[in-house]
Amino acid sequence: MRKAFNHLLICLEMGEYDVSQPMTLEICRDPYHPVTQLVLTLYSMEPPFYKDLNNASRQLDQTKLKTLGPFAMAIF
């Protein structure tokens, strides 16, 4: 999964953008921002971790919070 995610980052040409920075409302409102495009791409292609996120949310599994939490917040 890490290879696939890194490939997406390369394809979206993140450039100098630091992907470890939190998303802002300004980023969310810009459909052309690479972070917004990444979130929408991941959401629309329904990758395998989408199912994991669904299960973790239903079971309130906090062990998945570190890895799936940022994606959950982004699609929220």
Secondary structure, DSSP 8 states (H G I E B T S, - for coil): -HHHHHHHHHHTT-TT--TTS---HHHHT-TTSHHHHHHHHHHHH--HHHHHHHHHHHHT-GGGHHHHHHHHHHH-
